[in-house]
Amino acid sequence: MKVLLHRHRELCEQAVDPLEIAAGLEAHGVTGRTAARLHHRDVFSLAEEMYARVPRTGEPHPAPTCLPVPRARASWALLSLLPGTLGAATVIALGLAHGHPRPLVALGGLLAIALATRAALRHGPLAGPPGTRAWRPTYAARAWTVWLLAYALVGDGLLHNVMTGGPDAPPTLTGDGPWPTAGAPVLALLLACAPAAWCAHLLTAVARRRLAGSRGLGDFTAAAKPLLLGTLALFLGALAGLLQLCATVLHAPAARPQALTLGALLLLARLLTTHRHRHAPVLALGAAAATEAAALALPLAGRLPGCAFLAVPVRTLVGAAGEAAVPALACGTAALALLLHAGRTLTQASAHAPTGAAE
């Protein structure tokens, strides 16, 4: 106990209640097993003793009624609408453009969407706490995300061409060309930036309130698990509605399995990143992207003499469930792995303890 008190003395001196010490201990890897060795039933009981042993320093802190709860702001609410708005404008412009201007319109639209998405992810609940560059996505995570979105746009059409001996022509950026482009799911994902921001805000706000009202870490974890699942379900419901809307307006397939699994994967990866867990999202996004790349590469490699066996797994999967099975399986498996990881990490008190200015 003396070693633990010495190691975390500053935390104990500045804490305003035992729960803040418990969250700090949890963030530093102190588990219930450590508490048991010190004859305590859990980490919260251990934190109560440490709080009682260490005198407060400086001016007395008034006991807060609740932890700082982030407020909804018009700035990030409007920024979260930008990617979807520019995506819709790009789709309309592509429908009006013909011939050579189409690639230029597409390029300009993609650049504008990329800048708008970057702005939306750097402000509000989808961004890390203020002044914490280390919690922003790594370059690898950004690269995998771009690949996954690009595959959602042209991947199924490209895979169909590969499976039938092509591709023999470049994409025409239309849904009925030799290389079909899936505009509805990508537009729905861009529009879903707004509900994703509100779901992330809801998760943080409700978690902070429940953390303030919890009597121990176990109580908070028990309440946080259904909150996480409910947040994900709320986002997927909004995304499903946007998919139906975009499919109806564009007269295109909704591509629900691949779009919903990709949306779940991207939201979970972003939530984990903003709560200081970057390693798992990079692995999950990279695994999904590698699976999709392998699905394209194996049939091509199978055309080499004596290598036809390489294409068998992809041909079997596509023959049984169609081209959509590849992204649905890749993103669905990665999203499930991230959900299990988030169920262990985002339900801990340390994940939601305030670390800076109020958002």
Helices and strands as residue ranges (DSSP letters): H 2-7, H 9-14, H 18-27, H 32-37, H 43-53, H 74-79, H 82-96, H 101-121, G 124-126, G 133-135, H 139-163, H 183-191, H 193-213, H 217-250, H 256-274, H 279-301, G 308-311, H 312-321, H 325-345, H 349-352
